Amino acid sequence: MSITGRIDLVHANGSRDEAGSGRDRHANFGQGLLPGEVVARILHESGAPAIIETPGSNEDQAKDIAFLKNVLAGIA
């Protein structure tokens, strides 16, 4: 944010590890410590495009995208 003054891109994923752990272990939404609803709220509030960085197969990622779309539909 310091260069542009805004969020330009969100790397969206759940987290297997606690905040401040120094580890960057991604999780699918609903399976980690970071609630998917929180990620959806960040996406909504930022208005920025997102890259989904969840683990697994294309099917797993499709489920994560569907989850975010469903939550975002309820926010808007």
Backbone as a chain_set.jsonl record, in Angstrom:
{"seq": "MSITGRIDLVHANGSRDEAGSGRDRHANFGQGLLPGEVVARILHESGAPAIIETPGSNEDQAKDIAFLKNVLAGIA", "coords": {"N": [[0.812, -1.197, 0.0], [2.073, 1.172, 0.428], [3.279, 2.25, -1.853], [1.309, 2.675, -3.895], [-0.858, 3.485, -2.408], [-3.095, 1.998, -2.135], [-4.718, -1.247, -2.054], [-3.57, -3.426, -4.407], [-3.71, -6.052, -5.313], [-4.979, -9.112, -4.124], [-3.806, -11.926, -2.495], [-5.402, -14.714, -2.066], [-6.123, -17.037, 0.375], [-6.594, -19.683, 2.765], [-5.169, -20.279, 6.048], [-2.856, -22.525, 7.388], [-1.33, -22.182, 9.622], [-0.875, -20.272, 12.676], [-1.293, -16.692, 12.944], [1.615, -14.665, 12.803], [3.395, -16.726, 13.04], [5.419, -16.989, 11.251], [5.354, -18.748, 9.225], [4.206, -19.735, 5.997], [1.883, -21.342, 5.161], [-0.526, -22.534, 3.15], [-4.098, -23.028, 3.163], [-7.198, -24.622, 2.325], [-10.339, -22.906, 2.071], [-12.287, -22.945, 4.974], [-10.893, -25.01, 6.105], [-8.68, -24.175, 7.44], [-7.047, -21.913, 9.774], [-7.782, -19.315, 9.307], [-10.754, -17.809, 8.814], [-12.82, -18.309, 5.961], [-14.784, -16.432, 5.469], [-13.671, -14.1, 6.421], [-11.6, -13.67, 4.604], [-13.169, -13.258, 2.318], [-14.437, -10.877, 3.059], [-12.235, -9.143, 3.119], [-11.57, -9.195, 0.394], [-13.889, -8.012, -0.64], [-13.912, -5.445, 0.613], [-11.484, -4.37, -0.283], [-11.748, -4.179, -3.028], [-10.06, -5.083, -4.925], [-8.529, -7.156, -7.484], [-8.143, -10.766, -7.249], [-5.909, -13.47, -6.536], [-6.263, -16.843, -6.258], [-4.831, -18.865, -3.921], [-4.953, -21.5, -2.934], [-4.373, -24.874, -1.778], [-4.232, -28.076, -3.524], [-6.254, -29.852, -5.951], [-7.567, -28.86, -9.216], [-10.295, -29.104, -8.911], [-10.584, -28.804, -6.138], [-9.787, -26.126, -5.88], [-11.766, -24.939, -7.426], [-13.954, -25.348, -5.766], [-13.205, -23.682, -3.647], [-13.285, -21.186, -4.917], [-16.013, -21.086, -5.572], [-17.043, -21.034, -2.975], [-16.083, -18.496, -2.064], [-17.398, -16.801, -3.915], [-20.056, -17.279, -3.192], [-20.124, -16.309, -0.527], [-19.39, -13.64, -1.001], [-21.58, -12.811, -2.517], [-23.515, -12.626, -0.57], [-22.592, -10.481, 0.883], [-22.593, -8.243, -0.75]], "CA": [[0.0, 0.0, 0.0], [2.863, 2.392, 0.563], [3.633, 2.821, -3.15], [0.122, 3.148, -4.613], [-1.874, 3.987, -1.494], [-4.268, 1.116, -2.159], [-4.412, -2.665, -2.251], [-3.638, -3.679, -5.841], [-3.961, -7.463, -5.579], [-5.105, -9.925, -2.915], [-3.472, -13.34, -2.603], [-6.441, -15.253, -1.192], [-5.987, -18.415, 0.827], [-6.692, -19.916, 4.189], [-3.848, -20.444, 6.662], [-2.706, -23.682, 8.278], [-0.587, -21.784, 10.816], [-1.353, -19.067, 13.348], [-0.678, -15.411, 12.584], [2.856, -14.397, 13.506], [4.222, -17.934, 13.147], [6.521, -16.92, 10.3], [5.161, -19.783, 8.202], [3.245, -19.372, 4.953], [1.275, -22.604, 4.745], [-1.873, -22.245, 2.686], [-5.154, -24.003, 3.417], [-8.457, -24.35, 1.643], [-11.285, -22.189, 2.915], [-13.029, -23.846, 5.841], [-10.02, -26.047, 6.655], [-7.542, -23.571, 8.124], [-7.292, -21.062, 10.936], [-8.319, -18.034, 8.852], [-12.079, -18.068, 8.257], [-13.045, -17.875, 4.589], [-15.609, -15.225, 5.488], [-12.752, -12.969, 6.619], [-10.95, -13.458, 3.306], [-14.176, -12.667, 1.437], [-14.628, -9.482, 3.478], [-11.056, -8.416, 2.636], [-11.753, -9.032, -1.054], [-14.968, -7.044, -0.855], [-13.513, -4.106, 1.05], [-10.352, -3.862, -1.065], [-12.132, -3.942, -4.416], [-8.925, -5.486, -5.759], [-8.59, -8.519, -8.018], [-7.549, -11.758, -6.354], [-5.323, -14.725, -6.987], [-6.578, -17.877, -5.284], [-3.616, -19.636, -3.65], [-5.276, -22.624, -2.066], [-3.751, -26.113, -2.249], [-5.078, -29.141, -4.035], [-6.549, -30.027, -7.369], [-8.43, -27.845, -9.827], [-11.615, -29.265, -8.292], [-10.497, -28.183, -4.81], [-9.76, -24.676, -6.06], [-13.092, -24.543, -7.902], [-14.798, -25.29, -4.563], [-12.829, -22.473, -2.91], [-13.81, -20.039, -5.669], [-17.466, -21.091, -5.377], [-17.275, -20.582, -1.601], [-15.899, -17.043, -2.006], [-18.484, -16.159, -4.669], [-21.266, -17.387, -2.385], [-20.017, -15.372, 0.598], [-19.406, -12.276, -1.549], [-22.952, -12.502, -2.934], [-24.242, -12.25, 0.638], [-22.072, -9.209, 1.39], [-22.933, -7.146, -1.68]], "C": [[0.854, 1.258, 0.0], [3.213, 3.019, -0.778], [2.409, 3.424, -3.831], [-0.938, 3.752, -3.707], [-3.135, 3.148, -1.475], [-3.794, -0.335, -2.243], [-4.61, -2.958, -3.73], [-4.009, -5.113, -6.185], [-4.019, -8.206, -4.253], [-4.721, -11.36, -3.261], [-4.37, -14.043, -1.587], [-6.206, -16.73, -0.892], [-6.297, -18.486, 2.316], [-5.288, -20.108, 4.738], [-3.839, -21.657, 7.579], [-2.062, -23.298, 9.596], [-1.125, -20.476, 11.387], [-0.615, -17.83, 12.861], [0.575, -15.201, 13.423], [3.785, -15.592, 13.617], [5.447, -17.878, 12.242], [6.427, -17.967, 9.207], [4.068, -19.337, 7.236], [2.67, -20.65, 4.363], [-0.19, -22.36, 4.402], [-2.826, -23.385, 3.026], [-6.366, -23.626, 2.58], [-9.393, -23.651, 2.616], [-12.126, -23.196, 3.687], [-12.17, -24.926, 6.481], [-8.849, -25.476, 7.447], [-7.976, -22.717, 9.298], [-7.885, -19.705, 10.57], [-9.681, -18.286, 8.209], [-12.226, -17.512, 6.838], [-13.884, -16.619, 4.506], [-14.753, -13.976, 5.677], [-12.046, -12.643, 5.309], [-11.926, -12.796, 2.34], [-14.409, -11.201, 1.787], [-13.446, -8.625, 3.019], [-11.172, -8.173, 1.137], [-12.79, -7.961, -1.351], [-14.512, -5.626, -0.538], [-12.39, -3.519, 0.194], [-10.762, -3.477, -2.477], [-11.059, -4.368, -5.404], [-9.164, -6.872, -6.358], [-7.861, -9.474, -7.082], [-6.93, -12.905, -7.129], [-5.622, -15.737, -5.893], [-5.351, -18.773, -5.137], [-3.887, -20.788, -2.688], [-4.679, -23.906, -2.645], [-4.765, -27.065, -2.877], [-5.262, -29.104, -5.536], [-7.355, -28.85, -7.912], [-9.828, -27.899, -9.224], [-11.645, -28.618, -6.903], [-10.531, -26.661, -4.927], [-11.096, -24.161, -6.578], [-14.066, -24.44, -6.725], [-14.491, -24.035, -3.752], [-13.362, -21.22, -3.6], [-15.315, -19.946, -5.494], [-17.82, -20.612, -3.974], [-17.175, -19.065, -1.518], [-17.011, -16.312, -2.741], [-19.775, -16.168, -3.865], [-21.246, -16.395, -1.224], [-20.087, -13.935, 0.093], [-20.807, -11.872, -1.997], [-23.8, -12.068, -1.742], [-23.798, -10.923, 1.227], [-22.586, -8.047, 0.558], [-24.374, -6.737, -1.602]], "O": [[0.375, 2.318, -0.402], [3.429, 4.23, -0.835], [2.46, 4.562, -4.296], [-1.827, 4.458, -4.182], [-4.134, 3.536, -0.87], [-2.615, -0.605, -2.474], [-5.706, -2.76, -4.256], [-4.572, -5.362, -7.251], [-3.206, -7.961, -3.362], [-5.252, -11.939, -4.209], [-4.122, -13.973, -0.384], [-6.104, -17.556, -1.799], [-6.265, -17.48, 3.025], [-4.319, -20.101, 3.979], [-4.705, -21.801, 8.442], [-2.223, -24.006, 10.59], [-1.746, -19.68, 10.682], [0.533, -17.905, 12.424], [0.594, -15.52, 14.611], [4.852, -15.49, 14.222], [6.402, -18.629, 12.438], [7.313, -18.068, 8.358], [3.126, -18.646, 7.622], [2.938, -20.994, 3.212], [-0.992, -22.018, 5.271], [-2.423, -24.541, 3.159], [-6.538, -22.474, 2.182], [-9.258, -23.786, 3.832], [-12.614, -24.176, 3.124], [-12.66, -25.686, 7.317], [-8.1, -26.232, 8.065], [-9.117, -22.788, 9.754], [-8.432, -19.018, 11.432], [-9.751, -18.918, 7.155], [-11.81, -16.389, 6.554], [-13.723, -15.823, 3.581], [-15.08, -12.913, 5.149], [-11.909, -11.474, 4.946], [-11.551, -11.872, 1.619], [-14.562, -10.37, 0.891], [-13.644, -7.494, 2.574], [-10.903, -7.07, 0.662], [-12.586, -7.108, -2.214], [-14.71, -4.713, -1.339], [-12.347, -2.31, -0.029], [-10.193, -2.555, -3.062], [-11.142, -4.049, -6.59], [-9.916, -7.67, -5.799], [-7.07, -9.056, -6.237], [-7.369, -13.256, -8.224], [-5.277, -15.52, -4.731], [-4.888, -19.368, -6.11], [-3.13, -21.012, -1.743], [-4.498, -24.016, -3.857], [-5.977, -26.879, -2.772], [-4.54, -28.432, -6.271], [-7.77, -27.965, -7.164], [-10.473, -26.866, -9.045], [-12.622, -27.963, -6.542], [-11.223, -25.989, -4.163], [-11.518, -23.064, -6.212], [-14.909, -23.542, -6.695], [-15.402, -23.393, -3.228], [-13.837, -20.298, -2.937], [-15.848, -18.856, -5.289], [-18.785, -19.87, -3.797], [-18.064, -18.411, -0.973], [-17.518, -15.305, -2.246], [-20.509, -15.18, -3.854], [-22.241, -15.717, -0.969], [-20.767, -13.101, 0.691], [-21.181, -10.706, -1.868], [-24.699, -11.24, -1.886], [-24.541, -10.302, 1.988], [-22.965, -7.003, 1.089], [-24.799, -5.833, -2.321]]}, "num_chains": 1, "name": "protein.A"}
